[in-house]
Amino acid sequence: MPEDLSPTIQENAQGPKKAQGDSGSVEQHDLKDQIEADRYLASKEAAKKGLGVRMTKVVPPGAV
């Protein structure tokens, strides 16, 4: 099961995009890319649970 990225996205949005220190520098993925990945994983999980579009035929009572 994919991990919920919402807390990670919130944490990353509050921090700096790029950090540099004596040991090197770190840069995160763009916030837009993180949100897109979270949406993709959520839609994939929803499809597994059967929450997608379902087609049915409605037949009124008494129809022959």
C-alpha positions in Angstrom: 0.0 0.0 0.0 1.4 3.4 -1.0 2.3 5.8 1.8 0.2 8.9 2.4 2.4 11.8 1.3 0.3 14.6 2.8 2.3 15.0 6.0 5.6 14.9 4.0 4.3 17.5 1.5 3.2 19.8 4.4 6.6 19.4 6.1 8.5 20.1 2.9 6.3 23.2 2.1 7.2 24.7 5.5 11.0 24.1 5.0 13.5 25.6 2.6 13.6 24.4 -1.0 17.4 24.2 -0.9 19.8 23.8 2.1 23.6 24.0 2.0 26.1 23.1 4.8 29.7 22.0 5.3 28.8 18.4 4.2 27.1 19.4 1.0 23.8 20.7 -0.3 20.2 19.2 -0.5 17.4 20.3 -2.8 13.9 18.9 -2.6 11.5 18.0 -5.5 9.3 20.9 -6.5 6.1 21.1 -4.4 4.0 20.8 -7.6 5.7 17.4 -8.3 5.1 16.2 -4.8 1.4 17.1 -4.9 1.1 15.4 -8.3 2.7 12.3 -7.0 0.4 12.2 -4.0 -2.7 12.6 -6.2 -1.4 9.8 -8.5 -0.9 7.4 -5.6 -4.3 8.3 -4.1 -6.1 7.7 -7.4 -4.3 4.4 -7.8 -5.3 3.3 -4.3 -8.9 4.3 -4.9 -9.0 2.3 -8.1 -7.8 -0.8 -6.2 -10.7 -0.3 -3.7 -13.3 -0.2 -6.5 -14.1 3.5 -6.0 -13.8 4.2 -9.7 -16.6 4.7 -12.2 -19.0 1.8 -12.4 -21.5 1.3 -15.2 -24.9 -0.2 -14.3 -28.1 -0.8 -16.2 -31.3 0.4 -14.3 -34.4 -1.7 -15.0 -37.6 -0.2 -13.6 -39.9 -2.5 -11.7 -42.6 -4.2 -13.8 -40.7 -3.9 -17.0 -40.9 -7.0 -19.2 
